[in-house]
């Protein structure tokens, strides 16, 4: 580890912290329907969209109606994206004449992009034409991220309202999130990426002659526009198979920094939105502090593991850390930071090969995802994910003192705790269940490139990434098979909607409750004690749930590596 490396990490953290309040202030005004500096331009567009769709923006919805609208919208998105892939060979803007995507791969990809997972079992530039990339994948990047923000807003209203029957209007939340937040930021970022050398063209691929005299076809396309929203929306699906390790997606150290900041920006700012809307910004900062503690711990472990490198190389006198699978233009510090950022925020973009990380370096991304999108998390999903753990932490605190738990003036009762547990337990059900089946069936084992603990880790990582709606891959696993396309697809659906539905039920239940005035026995939820309790509950629940599975994989591999064994 070097001073320069830690300075890179400190700079990233400082920029993210500096963005929390101004971006949180702006998003609060947008989602409350208040005037912003973009209103003169975008408000007429917003009204036109409502008129065209027959939506009354002032008509709010019961949580059940809100849920039905959300599910119907996502079902329609699945059908549209599946159809675009299957009809690709007949569609225009397909300069390389890509054929139709196979049914199982099309199913997996359609599910992946509507759930904000963006897991890609295919090579982007060799599978998808420009029309599918733009009208299918990029569109879903916007609306799946906007869906996450909408669900977070519904839950915030549950805490901020009293004796209410509604949690907002899904169509209004979806429109405002897209039009005022995601779209303007994406335009700015796309222009910046183009200025740095990221490609943005509808032209045909470029033929070049290499230094050896061979012919090479270089893939280009509308990359910058997809790159911008894939980061801001914590989607992660790249135009190219190499994702953000590709020089046309991430050409410079500056684009690397901006991409990482983009991944965290909206999710971090939503904690401030939460604090503003419940009337106490300290509550948002407490959530942000808990996220920050877990994030810094993960960065420290990953950077240390990668900077120390393989002890077998050190014994040979080879120093410099583990550069295997990393881009020399980024180095160890930026690669380790990117890996933690992308798995903490449920983005899934990568600038290094995670399969080549040290066992403990690969362990942290696994843990980040298995904790359930609580360290910044996906856009919107991170906020409602950590609020589920807040409910559990408040419940535990209430048990310890023999008092009905309260949070922000709302009594946390059996219904909220049951719904929170249902959402939290749906993740290990999919992750551990599908992994257990895959490691004993020939269809699951046939895709492995490695044996032993590392091969097991590849399978565990795939289902963890899918269920956590992250989309990153350990690689080394040939996942574009009917077995993995279908099972990871079902895991993605479980990880998204078996969490969202209980969250909306909690939102509706809380909104209907009366606000209870704070008293001398009210547990403060904005100080260091609460932050410590929240972090402890997250780690204990995650540790009890996943430690046996992790012990079989990366932990065993770590100690085997120390003993000179490889897999």
Secondary structure, DSSP 4 states (H G I P E B T S, - for coil): --HHHHHHHHHHHHHHHHHHHHHHHHHHHHHTT---TTHHHHHHHHHHHHHHHT--TT----HHHHHHHHHHHHHHHHHHHHHHHHTGGGSSS-TT-PPPPPHHHHHHHHHHHHTT----SS-HHHH--HHIIIIIIIHHHHHHHHHHHHHHHHHHHHHH-SS-S----HHHHHHHIIIIIIHHHHHHHHHHHHHTT--B--SPPEEEE-TTS-EEEEP--BHHHHHHHHHHTT----SSTTGGGSTTTS-SHHHHHHHHHHHHHHHHHHHHHHHHHTT-HHHHHHHHHHHHHHHHHHHHHHHHHHHH--HHHHHTT--S---TTB-TTTHHHHHHHHHHHHHHTT----SB-GGGS-HHHHHHHHHHHHTTS-SS-STTHHHHHHHHHHHHHHHHHHHHHTS--EETTEE--HHHHHHHHHHHHHHHHHHHHHHHHHTTSHHHHTTBSS-HHHHHHHHHHHHHHHHTT-----SSB---SHHHHHHHHHHHHHHHHHHHHHHHHHHHHHHHSPPPPP-TTPPPSSSHHHHHHHHHHHHHHHHHHHHHHHIIIIIHHHHHHHTT---
